[in-house]
């Protein structure tokens, strides 16, 4: 009889932990992170532009970025569990050897052994805007559109 009592107790404990796990998972918070990458000064690889690196974003070619309006700014929006901290980088192409990875070595935003970028303590939706291989928010500095001018003396 004692064996069946212990078995019933173990089943109840397992059920309790299962319900707690489900309840915790249902309250997990996420945030949307949008990456905007200005490639207007780069010759974009035929295979495209990608978010990659760190522990979460995989290899070049795994997370394609799109330039839907043809303005040279490639974008991707990803969901992360909050709070989130992790590294990322951009690649110009889907190279297997990482030779197409941006080089930000020596710049303020370079982090860790591989000189990736750091996304730190994300708790809400956010937008990251930068240029390939630069630690700047250069999206405002795209080439101006041509204008007609009349010169007089």
Chimera marker file (.cmm) of the C-alpha trace (Angstrom):
<marker_set name="trace">
<marker id="1" x="0.000" y="0.000" z="0.000" r="1" g="1" b="0" radius="0.5"/>
<marker id="2" x="2.871" y="2.364" z="0.821" r="1" g="1" b="0" radius="0.5"/>
<marker id="3" x="4.265" y="1.967" z="-2.723" r="1" g="1" b="0" radius="0.5"/>
<marker id="4" x="0.987" y="3.119" z="-4.310" r="1" g="1" b="0" radius="0.5"/>
<marker id="5" x="0.828" y="6.124" z="-1.973" r="1" g="1" b="0" radius="0.5"/>
<marker id="6" x="4.323" y="7.220" z="-3.008" r="1" g="1" b="0" radius="0.5"/>
<marker id="7" x="3.439" y="6.686" z="-6.672" r="1" g="1" b="0" radius="0.5"/>
<marker id="8" x="0.305" y="8.829" z="-6.316" r="1" g="1" b="0" radius="0.5"/>
<marker id="9" x="2.312" y="11.535" z="-4.521" r="1" g="1" b="0" radius="0.5"/>
<marker id="10" x="4.925" y="11.551" z="-7.319" r="1" g="1" b="0" radius="0.5"/>
<marker id="11" x="2.198" y="11.883" z="-9.967" r="1" g="1" b="0" radius="0.5"/>
<marker id="12" x="0.711" y="14.842" z="-8.096" r="1" g="1" b="0" radius="0.5"/>
<marker id="13" x="4.113" y="16.518" z="-7.737" r="1" g="1" b="0" radius="0.5"/>
<marker id="14" x="4.778" y="15.979" z="-11.454" r="1" g="1" b="0" radius="0.5"/>
<marker id="15" x="1.345" y="17.435" z="-12.318" r="1" g="1" b="0" radius="0.5"/>
<marker id="16" x="2.007" y="20.474" z="-10.129" r="1" g="1" b="0" radius="0.5"/>
<marker id="17" x="5.392" y="21.161" z="-11.756" r="1" g="1" b="0" radius="0.5"/>
<marker id="18" x="3.884" y="20.696" z="-15.220" r="1" g="1" b="0" radius="0.5"/>
<marker id="19" x="1.141" y="23.212" z="-14.483" r="1" g="1" b="0" radius="0.5"/>
<marker id="20" x="3.685" y="25.690" z="-13.104" r="1" g="1" b="0" radius="0.5"/>
<marker id="21" x="5.835" y="25.313" z="-16.222" r="1" g="1" b="0" radius="0.5"/>
<marker id="22" x="2.847" y="25.931" z="-18.482" r="1" g="1" b="0" radius="0.5"/>
<marker id="23" x="1.778" y="28.966" z="-16.455" r="1" g="1" b="0" radius="0.5"/>
<marker id="24" x="5.301" y="30.398" z="-16.521" r="1" g="1" b="0" radius="0.5"/>
<marker id="25" x="5.625" y="29.854" z="-20.267" r="1" g="1" b="0" radius="0.5"/>
<marker id="26" x="2.307" y="31.566" z="-20.931" r="1" g="1" b="0" radius="0.5"/>
<marker id="27" x="3.580" y="34.683" z="-19.137" r="1" g="1" b="0" radius="0.5"/>
<marker id="28" x="6.866" y="34.816" z="-21.062" r="1" g="1" b="0" radius="0.5"/>
<marker id="29" x="7.359" y="38.294" z="-22.483" r="1" g="1" b="0" radius="0.5"/>
<marker id="30" x="8.774" y="39.053" z="-25.898" r="1" g="1" b="0" radius="0.5"/>
<marker id="31" x="9.894" y="42.190" z="-27.689" r="1" g="1" b="0" radius="0.5"/>
<marker id="32" x="10.201" y="42.980" z="-31.381" r="1" g="1" b="0" radius="0.5"/>
<marker id="33" x="13.603" y="44.217" z="-32.473" r="1" g="1" b="0" radius="0.5"/>
<marker id="34" x="13.800" y="45.817" z="-35.910" r="1" g="1" b="0" radius="0.5"/>
<marker id="35" x="17.224" y="46.134" z="-37.504" r="1" g="1" b="0" radius="0.5"/>
<marker id="36" x="17.603" y="48.749" z="-40.289" r="1" g="1" b="0" radius="0.5"/>
<marker id="37" x="20.934" y="48.514" z="-42.094" r="1" g="1" b="0" radius="0.5"/>
<marker id="38" x="22.006" y="51.172" z="-44.578" r="1" g="1" b="0" radius="0.5"/>
<marker id="39" x="23.861" y="49.487" z="-47.454" r="1" g="1" b="0" radius="0.5"/>
<marker id="40" x="23.730" y="52.451" z="-49.859" r="1" g="1" b="0" radius="0.5"/>
<marker id="41" x="27.536" y="52.790" z="-49.805" r="1" g="1" b="0" radius="0.5"/>
<marker id="42" x="28.139" y="49.057" z="-50.354" r="1" g="1" b="0" radius="0.5"/>
<marker id="43" x="28.042" y="46.784" z="-53.381" r="1" g="1" b="0" radius="0.5"/>
<marker id="44" x="25.420" y="44.348" z="-52.130" r="1" g="1" b="0" radius="0.5"/>
<marker id="45" x="26.192" y="40.671" z="-52.726" r="1" g="1" b="0" radius="0.5"/>
<marker id="46" x="23.896" y="38.771" z="-55.089" r="1" g="1" b="0" radius="0.5"/>
<marker id="47" x="22.978" y="36.457" z="-52.232" r="1" g="1" b="0" radius="0.5"/>
<marker id="48" x="21.778" y="39.396" z="-50.120" r="1" g="1" b="0" radius="0.5"/>
<marker id="49" x="22.272" y="40.937" z="-46.693" r="1" g="1" b="0" radius="0.5"/>
<marker id="50" x="21.834" y="39.012" z="-43.444" r="1" g="1" b="0" radius="0.5"/>
<marker id="51" x="21.547" y="39.281" z="-39.679" r="1" g="1" b="0" radius="0.5"/>
<marker id="52" x="23.864" y="36.641" z="-38.192" r="1" g="1" b="0" radius="0.5"/>
<marker id="53" x="26.173" y="35.723" z="-35.350" r="1" g="1" b="0" radius="0.5"/>
<marker id="54" x="26.056" y="35.531" z="-31.606" r="1" g="1" b="0" radius="0.5"/>
<marker id="55" x="24.356" y="32.579" z="-29.967" r="1" g="1" b="0" radius="0.5"/>
<marker id="56" x="20.973" y="33.275" z="-31.556" r="1" g="1" b="0" radius="0.5"/>
<marker id="57" x="21.297" y="34.470" z="-35.162" r="1" g="1" b="0" radius="0.5"/>
<marker id="58" x="23.150" y="31.628" z="-36.834" r="1" g="1" b="0" radius="0.5"/>
<marker id="59" x="25.309" y="31.721" z="-39.931" r="1" g="1" b="0" radius="0.5"/>
<marker id="60" x="25.395" y="34.099" z="-42.896" r="1" g="1" b="0" radius="0.5"/>
<marker id="61" x="22.314" y="33.264" z="-44.935" r="1" g="1" b="0" radius="0.5"/>
<marker id="62" x="20.078" y="32.180" z="-42.039" r="1" g="1" b="0" radius="0.5"/>
<marker id="63" x="18.254" y="35.508" z="-41.446" r="1" g="1" b="0" radius="0.5"/>
<marker id="64" x="17.764" y="37.476" z="-44.682" r="1" g="1" b="0" radius="0.5"/>
<marker id="65" x="17.194" y="41.207" z="-44.532" r="1" g="1" b="0" radius="0.5"/>
<marker id="66" x="15.019" y="42.866" z="-47.182" r="1" g="1" b="0" radius="0.5"/>
<marker id="67" x="15.075" y="46.200" z="-48.990" r="1" g="1" b="0" radius="0.5"/>
<marker id="68" x="11.451" y="46.254" z="-50.064" r="1" g="1" b="0" radius="0.5"/>
<marker id="69" x="11.398" y="49.869" z="-51.315" r="1" g="1" b="0" radius="0.5"/>
<marker id="70" x="14.819" y="49.867" z="-52.998" r="1" g="1" b="0" radius="0.5"/>
<marker id="71" x="16.272" y="52.694" z="-50.888" r="1" g="1" b="0" radius="0.5"/>
<marker id="72" x="19.408" y="50.767" z="-49.886" r="1" g="1" b="0" radius="0.5"/>
<marker id="73" x="18.193" y="50.160" z="-46.331" r="1" g="1" b="0" radius="0.5"/>
<marker id="74" x="17.749" y="46.480" z="-45.485" r="1" g="1" b="0" radius="0.5"/>
<marker id="75" x="15.483" y="45.490" z="-42.597" r="1" g="1" b="0" radius="0.5"/>
<marker id="76" x="14.464" y="42.531" z="-40.496" r="1" g="1" b="0" radius="0.5"/>
<marker id="77" x="12.263" y="42.307" z="-37.408" r="1" g="1" b="0" radius="0.5"/>
<marker id="78" x="12.844" y="39.499" z="-34.918" r="1" g="1" b="0" radius="0.5"/>
<marker id="79" x="11.192" y="38.499" z="-31.648" r="1" g="1" b="0" radius="0.5"/>
<marker id="80" x="13.328" y="38.007" z="-28.539" r="1" g="1" b="0" radius="0.5"/>
<marker id="81" x="12.390" y="36.813" z="-25.063" r="1" g="1" b="0" radius="0.5"/>
<marker id="82" x="12.796" y="39.595" z="-22.526" r="1" g="1" b="0" radius="0.5"/>
<marker id="83" x="15.005" y="40.559" z="-20.966" r="1" g="1" b="0" radius="0.5"/>
<marker id="84" x="17.379" y="39.764" z="-23.828" r="1" g="1" b="0" radius="0.5"/>
<marker id="85" x="21.118" y="40.307" z="-24.149" r="1" g="1" b="0" radius="0.5"/>
<marker id="86" x="23.151" y="38.851" z="-26.997" r="1" g="1" b="0" radius="0.5"/>
<marker id="87" x="25.568" y="39.505" z="-29.831" r="1" g="1" b="0" radius="0.5"/>
<marker id="88" x="24.784" y="39.964" z="-33.520" r="1" g="1" b="0" radius="0.5"/>
<marker id="89" x="26.450" y="41.057" z="-36.722" r="1" g="1" b="0" radius="0.5"/>
<marker id="90" x="25.581" y="41.748" z="-40.348" r="1" g="1" b="0" radius="0.5"/>
<marker id="91" x="26.906" y="40.001" z="-43.429" r="1" g="1" b="0" radius="0.5"/>
<marker id="92" x="27.002" y="41.143" z="-47.024" r="1" g="1" b="0" radius="0.5"/>
<marker id="93" x="26.337" y="37.753" z="-48.557" r="1" g="1" b="0" radius="0.5"/>
<marker id="94" x="25.778" y="34.187" z="-47.403" r="1" g="1" b="0" radius="0.5"/>
<marker id="95" x="29.419" y="33.120" z="-47.073" r="1" g="1" b="0" radius="0.5"/>
<marker id="96" x="30.161" y="29.917" z="-45.195" r="1" g="1" b="0" radius="0.5"/>
<marker id="97" x="33.557" y="31.132" z="-43.978" r="1" g="1" b="0" radius="0.5"/>
<marker id="98" x="32.356" y="34.478" z="-42.520" r="1" g="1" b="0" radius="0.5"/>
<marker id="99" x="34.503" y="36.425" z="-45.007" r="1" g="1" b="0" radius="0.5"/>
<marker id="100" x="31.452" y="38.582" z="-45.819" r="1" g="1" b="0" radius="0.5"/>
<marker id="101" x="31.006" y="39.674" z="-42.182" r="1" g="1" b="0" radius="0.5"/>
<marker id="102" x="31.201" y="43.398" z="-41.508" r="1" g="1" b="0" radius="0.5"/>
<marker id="103" x="34.420" y="44.560" z="-39.880" r="1" g="1" b="0" radius="0.5"/>
<marker id="104" x="33.858" y="46.842" z="-36.883" r="1" g="1" b="0" radius="0.5"/>
<marker id="105" x="37.085" y="45.961" z="-35.071" r="1" g="1" b="0" radius="0.5"/>
<marker id="106" x="38.383" y="48.925" z="-33.040" r="1" g="1" b="0" radius="0.5"/>
<marker id="107" x="35.057" y="50.782" z="-33.141" r="1" g="1" b="0" radius="0.5"/>
<marker id="108" x="32.981" y="51.568" z="-30.046" r="1" g="1" b="0" radius="0.5"/>
<marker id="109" x="30.262" y="49.035" z="-30.848" r="1" g="1" b="0" radius="0.5"/>
<marker id="110" x="32.622" y="46.056" z="-31.326" r="1" g="1" b="0" radius="0.5"/>
<marker id="111" x="32.066" y="43.465" z="-28.600" r="1" g="1" b="0" radius="0.5"/>
<marker id="112" x="33.704" y="40.201" z="-27.669" r="1" g="1" b="0" radius="0.5"/>
<marker id="113" x="36.157" y="37.893" z="-29.387" r="1" g="1" b="0" radius="0.5"/>
<marker id="114" x="34.533" y="38.176" z="-32.811" r="1" g="1" b="0" radius="0.5"/>
<marker id="115" x="33.927" y="41.962" z="-32.779" r="1" g="1" b="0" radius="0.5"/>
<marker id="116" x="30.186" y="41.535" z="-33.046" r="1" g="1" b="0" radius="0.5"/>
<marker id="117" x="27.634" y="44.114" z="-31.945" r="1" g="1" b="0" radius="0.5"/>
<marker id="118" x="25.884" y="43.819" z="-28.568" r="1" g="1" b="0" radius="0.5"/>
<marker id="119" x="22.150" y="44.031" z="-28.023" r="1" g="1" b="0" radius="0.5"/>
<marker id="120" x="21.865" y="44.596" z="-24.275" r="1" g="1" b="0" radius="0.5"/>
<marker id="121" x="19.000" y="44.238" z="-21.817" r="1" g="1" b="0" radius="0.5"/>
<marker id="122" x="16.098" y="44.448" z="-24.282" r="1" g="1" b="0" radius="0.5"/>
<marker id="123" x="12.824" y="44.724" z="-22.352" r="1" g="1" b="0" radius="0.5"/>
<marker id="124" x="10.550" y="46.353" z="-24.945" r="1" g="1" b="0" radius="0.5"/>
<marker id="125" x="10.173" y="46.796" z="-28.706" r="1" g="1" b="0" radius="0.5"/>
<marker id="126" x="13.062" y="48.691" z="-30.259" r="1" g="1" b="0" radius="0.5"/>
<marker id="127" x="14.607" y="49.776" z="-33.560" r="1" g="1" b="0" radius="0.5"/>
<marker id="128" x="18.339" y="49.590" z="-34.346" r="1" g="1" b="0" radius="0.5"/>
<marker id="129" x="19.461" y="51.803" z="-37.255" r="1" g="1" b="0" radius="0.5"/>
<marker id="130" x="23.046" y="51.715" z="-38.494" r="1" g="1" b="0" radius="0.5"/>
<marker id="131" x="25.341" y="51.397" z="-41.499" r="1" g="1" b="0" radius="0.5"/>
<marker id="132" x="27.241" y="48.307" z="-42.579" r="1" g="1" b="0" radius="0.5"/>
<marker id="133" x="30.683" y="48.199" z="-40.909" r="1" g="1" b="0" radius="0.5"/>
<marker id="134" x="30.041" y="51.439" z="-38.982" r="1" g="1" b="0" radius="0.5"/>
<marker id="135" x="28.982" y="52.165" z="-35.415" r="1" g="1" b="0" radius="0.5"/>
<marker id="136" x="26.760" y="55.080" z="-36.365" r="1" g="1" b="0" radius="0.5"/>
<marker id="137" x="23.108" y="55.837" z="-36.937" r="1" g="1" b="0" radius="0.5"/>
<marker id="138" x="23.839" y="56.951" z="-40.456" r="1" g="1" b="0" radius="0.5"/>
<marker id="139" x="20.373" y="56.411" z="-41.913" r="1" g="1" b="0" radius="0.5"/>
<marker id="140" x="19.784" y="60.151" z="-42.092" r="1" g="1" b="0" radius="0.5"/>
<marker id="141" x="22.849" y="60.657" z="-44.244" r="1" g="1" b="0" radius="0.5"/>
<marker id="142" x="21.837" y="58.957" z="-47.463" r="1" g="1" b="0" radius="0.5"/>
<marker id="143" x="22.556" y="60.686" z="-50.745" r="1" g="1" b="0" radius="0.5"/>
<marker id="144" x="20.148" y="63.515" z="-51.461" r="1" g="1" b="0" radius="0.5"/>
<marker id="145" x="17.954" y="63.238" z="-54.516" r="1" g="1" b="0" radius="0.5"/>
<marker id="146" x="18.988" y="65.356" z="-57.494" r="1" g="1" b="0" radius="0.5"/>
<marker id="147" x="17.295" y="68.740" z="-57.843" r="1" g="1" b="0" radius="0.5"/>
<marker id="148" x="17.009" y="71.221" z="-60.666" r="1" g="1" b="0" radius="0.5"/>
<marker id="149" x="18.790" y="74.485" z="-60.028" r="1" g="1" b="0" radius="0.5"/>
<marker id="150" x="18.820" y="77.729" z="-61.888" r="1" g="1" b="0" radius="0.5"/>
<marker id="151" x="21.969" y="79.800" z="-61.548" r="1" g="1" b="0" radius="0.5"/>
<marker id="152" x="22.045" y="83.480" z="-62.303" r="1" g="1" b="0" radius="0.5"/>
<marker id="153" x="24.695" y="86.183" z="-62.265" r="1" g="1" b="0" radius="0.5"/>
<link id1="1" id2="2" r="1" g="1" b="0" radius="0.2"/>
<link id1="2" id2="3" r="1" g="1" b="0" radius="0.2"/>
<link id1="3" id2="4" r="1" g="1" b="0" radius="0.2"/>
<link id1="4" id2="5" r="1" g="1" b="0" radius="0.2"/>
<link id1="5" id2="6" r="1" g="1" b="0" radius="0.2"/>
<link id1="6" id2="7" r="1" g="1" b="0" radius="0.2"/>
<link id1="7" id2="8" r="1" g="1" b="0" radius="0.2"/>
<link id1="8" id2="9" r="1" g="1" b="0" radius="0.2"/>
<link id1="9" id2="10" r="1" g="1" b="0" radius="0.2"/>
<link id1="10" id2="11" r="1" g="1" b="0" radius="0.2"/>
<link id1="11" id2="12" r="1" g="1" b="0" radius="0.2"/>
<link id1="12" id2="13" r="1" g="1" b="0" radius="0.2"/>
<link id1="13" id2="14" r="1" g="1" b="0" radius="0.2"/>
<link id1="14" id2="15" r="1" g="1" b="0" radius="0.2"/>
<link id1="15" id2="16" r="1" g="1" b="0" radius="0.2"/>
<link id1="16" id2="17" r="1" g="1" b="0" radius="0.2"/>
<link id1="17" id2="18" r="1" g="1" b="0" radius="0.2"/>
<link id1="18" id2="19" r="1" g="1" b="0" radius="0.2"/>
<link id1="19" id2="20" r="1" g="1" b="0" radius="0.2"/>
<link id1="20" id2="21" r="1" g="1" b="0" radius="0.2"/>
<link id1="21" id2="22" r="1" g="1" b="0" radius="0.2"/>
<link id1="22" id2="23" r="1" g="1" b="0" radius="0.2"/>
<link id1="23" id2="24" r="1" g="1" b="0" radius="0.2"/>
<link id1="24" id2="25" r="1" g="1" b="0" radius="0.2"/>
<link id1="25" id2="26" r="1" g="1" b="0" radius="0.2"/>
<link id1="26" id2="27" r="1" g="1" b="0" radius="0.2"/>
<link id1="27" id2="28" r="1" g="1" b="0" radius="0.2"/>
<link id1="28" id2="29" r="1" g="1" b="0" radius="0.2"/>
<link id1="29" id2="30" r="1" g="1" b="0" radius="0.2"/>
<link id1="30" id2="31" r="1" g="1" b="0" radius="0.2"/>
<link id1="31" id2="32" r="1" g="1" b="0" radius="0.2"/>
<link id1="32" id2="33" r="1" g="1" b="0" radius="0.2"/>
<link id1="33" id2="34" r="1" g="1" b="0" radius="0.2"/>
<link id1="34" id2="35" r="1" g="1" b="0" radius="0.2"/>
<link id1="35" id2="36" r="1" g="1" b="0" radius="0.2"/>
<link id1="36" id2="37" r="1" g="1" b="0" radius="0.2"/>
<link id1="37" id2="38" r="1" g="1" b="0" radius="0.2"/>
<link id1="38" id2="39" r="1" g="1" b="0" radius="0.2"/>
<link id1="39" id2="40" r="1" g="1" b="0" radius="0.2"/>
<link id1="40" id2="41" r="1" g="1" b="0" radius="0.2"/>
<link id1="41" id2="42" r="1" g="1" b="0" radius="0.2"/>
<link id1="42" id2="43" r="1" g="1" b="0" radius="0.2"/>
<link id1="43" id2="44" r="1" g="1" b="0" radius="0.2"/>
<link id1="44" id2="45" r="1" g="1" b="0" radius="0.2"/>
<link id1="45" id2="46" r="1" g="1" b="0" radius="0.2"/>
<link id1="46" id2="47" r="1" g="1" b="0" radius="0.2"/>
<link id1="47" id2="48" r="1" g="1" b="0" radius="0.2"/>
<link id1="48" id2="49" r="1" g="1" b="0" radius="0.2"/>
<link id1="49" id2="50" r="1" g="1" b="0" radius="0.2"/>
<link id1="50" id2="51" r="1" g="1" b="0" radius="0.2"/>
<link id1="51" id2="52" r="1" g="1" b="0" radius="0.2"/>
<link id1="52" id2="53" r="1" g="1" b="0" radius="0.2"/>
<link id1="53" id2="54" r="1" g="1" b="0" radius="0.2"/>
<link id1="54" id2="55" r="1" g="1" b="0" radius="0.2"/>
<link id1="55" id2="56" r="1" g="1" b="0" radius="0.2"/>
<link id1="56" id2="57" r="1" g="1" b="0" radius="0.2"/>
<link id1="57" id2="58" r="1" g="1" b="0" radius="0.2"/>
<link id1="58" id2="59" r="1" g="1" b="0" radius="0.2"/>
<link id1="59" id2="60" r="1" g="1" b="0" radius="0.2"/>
<link id1="60" id2="61" r="1" g="1" b="0" radius="0.2"/>
<link id1="61" id2="62" r="1" g="1" b="0" radius="0.2"/>
<link id1="62" id2="63" r="1" g="1" b="0" radius="0.2"/>
<link id1="63" id2="64" r="1" g="1" b="0" radius="0.2"/>
<link id1="64" id2="65" r="1" g="1" b="0" radius="0.2"/>
<link id1="65" id2="66" r="1" g="1" b="0" radius="0.2"/>
<link id1="66" id2="67" r="1" g="1" b="0" radius="0.2"/>
<link id1="67" id2="68" r="1" g="1" b="0" radius="0.2"/>
<link id1="68" id2="69" r="1" g="1" b="0" radius="0.2"/>
<link id1="69" id2="70" r="1" g="1" b="0" radius="0.2"/>
<link id1="70" id2="71" r="1" g="1" b="0" radius="0.2"/>
<link id1="71" id2="72" r="1" g="1" b="0" radius="0.2"/>
<link id1="72" id2="73" r="1" g="1" b="0" radius="0.2"/>
<link id1="73" id2="74" r="1" g="1" b="0" radius="0.2"/>
<link id1="74" id2="75" r="1" g="1" b="0" radius="0.2"/>
<link id1="75" id2="76" r="1" g="1" b="0" radius="0.2"/>
<link id1="76" id2="77" r="1" g="1" b="0" radius="0.2"/>
<link id1="77" id2="78" r="1" g="1" b="0" radius="0.2"/>
<link id1="78" id2="79" r="1" g="1" b="0" radius="0.2"/>
<link id1="79" id2="80" r="1" g="1" b="0" radius="0.2"/>
<link id1="80" id2="81" r="1" g="1" b="0" radius="0.2"/>
<link id1="81" id2="82" r="1" g="1" b="0" radius="0.2"/>
<link id1="82" id2="83" r="1" g="1" b="0" radius="0.2"/>
<link id1="83" id2="84" r="1" g="1" b="0" radius="0.2"/>
<link id1="84" id2="85" r="1" g="1" b="0" radius="0.2"/>
<link id1="85" id2="86" r="1" g="1" b="0" radius="0.2"/>
<link id1="86" id2="87" r="1" g="1" b="0" radius="0.2"/>
<link id1="87" id2="88" r="1" g="1" b="0" radius="0.2"/>
<link id1="88" id2="89" r="1" g="1" b="0" radius="0.2"/>
<link id1="89" id2="90" r="1" g="1" b="0" radius="0.2"/>
<link id1="90" id2="91" r="1" g="1" b="0" radius="0.2"/>
<link id1="91" id2="92" r="1" g="1" b="0" radius="0.2"/>
<link id1="92" id2="93" r="1" g="1" b="0" radius="0.2"/>
<link id1="93" id2="94" r="1" g="1" b="0" radius="0.2"/>
<link id1="94" id2="95" r="1" g="1" b="0" radius="0.2"/>
<link id1="95" id2="96" r="1" g="1" b="0" radius="0.2"/>
<link id1="96" id2="97" r="1" g="1" b="0" radius="0.2"/>
<link id1="97" id2="98" r="1" g="1" b="0" radius="0.2"/>
<link id1="98" id2="99" r="1" g="1" b="0" radius="0.2"/>
<link id1="99" id2="100" r="1" g="1" b="0" radius="0.2"/>
<link id1="100" id2="101" r="1" g="1" b="0" radius="0.2"/>
<link id1="101" id2="102" r="1" g="1" b="0" radius="0.2"/>
<link id1="102" id2="103" r="1" g="1" b="0" radius="0.2"/>
<link id1="103" id2="104" r="1" g="1" b="0" radius="0.2"/>
<link id1="104" id2="105" r="1" g="1" b="0" radius="0.2"/>
<link id1="105" id2="106" r="1" g="1" b="0" radius="0.2"/>
<link id1="106" id2="107" r="1" g="1" b="0" radius="0.2"/>
<link id1="107" id2="108" r="1" g="1" b="0" radius="0.2"/>
<link id1="108" id2="109" r="1" g="1" b="0" radius="0.2"/>
<link id1="109" id2="110" r="1" g="1" b="0" radius="0.2"/>
<link id1="110" id2="111" r="1" g="1" b="0" radius="0.2"/>
<link id1="111" id2="112" r="1" g="1" b="0" radius="0.2"/>
<link id1="112" id2="113" r="1" g="1" b="0" radius="0.2"/>
<link id1="113" id2="114" r="1" g="1" b="0" radius="0.2"/>
<link id1="114" id2="115" r="1" g="1" b="0" radius="0.2"/>
<link id1="115" id2="116" r="1" g="1" b="0" radius="0.2"/>
<link id1="116" id2="117" r="1" g="1" b="0" radius="0.2"/>
<link id1="117" id2="118" r="1" g="1" b="0" radius="0.2"/>
<link id1="118" id2="119" r="1" g="1" b="0" radius="0.2"/>
<link id1="119" id2="120" r="1" g="1" b="0" radius="0.2"/>
<link id1="120" id2="121" r="1" g="1" b="0" radius="0.2"/>
<link id1="121" id2="122" r="1" g="1" b="0" radius="0.2"/>
<link id1="122" id2="123" r="1" g="1" b="0" radius="0.2"/>
<link id1="123" id2="124" r="1" g="1" b="0" radius="0.2"/>
<link id1="124" id2="125" r="1" g="1" b="0" radius="0.2"/>
<link id1="125" id2="126" r="1" g="1" b="0" radius="0.2"/>
<link id1="126" id2="127" r="1" g="1" b="0" radius="0.2"/>
<link id1="127" id2="128" r="1" g="1" b="0" radius="0.2"/>
<link id1="128" id2="129" r="1" g="1" b="0" radius="0.2"/>
<link id1="129" id2="130" r="1" g="1" b="0" radius="0.2"/>
<link id1="130" id2="131" r="1" g="1" b="0" radius="0.2"/>
<link id1="131" id2="132" r="1" g="1" b="0" radius="0.2"/>
<link id1="132" id2="133" r="1" g="1" b="0" radius="0.2"/>
<link id1="133" id2="134" r="1" g="1" b="0" radius="0.2"/>
<link id1="134" id2="135" r="1" g="1" b="0" radius="0.2"/>
<link id1="135" id2="136" r="1" g="1" b="0" radius="0.2"/>
<link id1="136" id2="137" r="1" g="1" b="0" radius="0.2"/>
<link id1="137" id2="138" r="1" g="1" b="0" radius="0.2"/>
<link id1="138" id2="139" r="1" g="1" b="0" radius="0.2"/>
<link id1="139" id2="140" r="1" g="1" b="0" radius="0.2"/>
<link id1="140" id2="141" r="1" g="1" b="0" radius="0.2"/>
<link id1="141" id2="142" r="1" g="1" b="0" radius="0.2"/>
<link id1="142" id2="143" r="1" g="1" b="0" radius="0.2"/>
<link id1="143" id2="144" r="1" g="1" b="0" radius="0.2"/>
<link id1="144" id2="145" r="1" g="1" b="0" radius="0.2"/>
<link id1="145" id2="146" r="1" g="1" b="0" radius="0.2"/>
<link id1="146" id2="147" r="1" g="1" b="0" radius="0.2"/>
<link id1="147" id2="148" r="1" g="1" b="0" radius="0.2"/>
<link id1="148" id2="149" r="1" g="1" b="0" radius="0.2"/>
<link id1="149" id2="150" r="1" g="1" b="0" radius="0.2"/>
<link id1="150" id2="151" r="1" g="1" b="0" radius="0.2"/>
<link id1="151" id2="152" r="1" g="1" b="0" radius="0.2"/>
<link id1="152" id2="153" r="1" g="1" b="0" radius="0.2"/>
</marker_set>
